[in-house]
Amino acid sequence: QKANALYNEIDRNSLFLGTAEKEDRSKMNVCFVLKDSALDDEFMALCKANGLSGLKGHRSVGGFRASIYNALPIESVQALIDTMQQFEKSKSGVNA
């Protein structure tokens, strides 16, 4: 449920891309990137401002990684989804 909700937002959101093929997606570690990596720092700053942390992707891959293990509540995933939507809204028209 948590992974599906997050992948649905990644697929829907015009700014983000999933890094794994749909059939290979992890249900525990959701990896994604911004289509424009120049926005990475700005997105991370918004995440931090919204109380989200630990999203930086692996140093060899970059992008972002959301670890959504069993103990993580659905509300935390929803907070990330809300932040992604907030970021998209703030950029609407900029990267159209």
N, C-alpha and C positions, 0 to 999 in steps of 0.2 A: 504494500500500500504506500509506504513512504517513498520507496524508490520510484514506483510508477508515477506518483504525483510530481516528483522532481523531474523525471525524464519527460513527462508531458509538458512541463513548463519549458525545459530546455528546447524541446522540439518546436514549441509554439512561439517562443520568444525570438524576435528578429535579430537580437544581438548575440545570441549564444549558439554554440555547436557542441554536441556530445562528441567525445573523442573515441568511443568504441562503437563498432557496428551494433545495430539493434539486437541481433541475436547473441552478442557477446557481452552485453552490459551487465555489470555487477549490481547486485542488490544491496551490497554493503558499502562500496566505495564508488560514488557517482563522480566521474571525471568529465569536465567540460571546459571549454575555452570561450573567450570572447572572439567574435569574428574579427574585430579590430583590437589587436593586442596592445595598442597604444592606450586603450581605456582600462587596462588591468589595474593600475594603481588607483584610479578614480573609483572603480567598482569595489576594490578592497577597502578603500576609505569609507565608502557608504556602508559596507558590511560592518566594519568596526563601529561606525556611528550608530548602527542599528543593533549593536550588541552581539554580532556574529563573529566568531573567530575560528581559527584552525582550518581555513578553506584553501590555503595556498597549495597548489599542486606540487608534485614531485619535482625537484630541481632539474632533473634531466628531461622532463616532459613539459613543465610549465602549466599554465592555466590554473584550474581550480579543482579541488577534490573535496567532496562532502562525504565524510564517513558517517553513515547512518545505521549504526549498530542497534541492536535490540533495545538497549537502555535509553536511546535517544527518543524523546517524545515527538509525536507527529507535529506538535506545535512548533518545534524547532525547525522542522522541514518547511512548515508553512511560513515561518518567519523568513527563511531564505527565499522561498518562492515570491513572497511579498516584496522583498528587497530587489529581486531580479525584475519584477514588474515595475517597481518604482524607478529603477535605473533605466529600463526601456522607455518609460514614459518621459523621463527627463531628457532622453536623447531622441525622441521622436522628431523626425524632420531633419535631424543633424546627419544621420547616416542613411537616409532613405535612398 
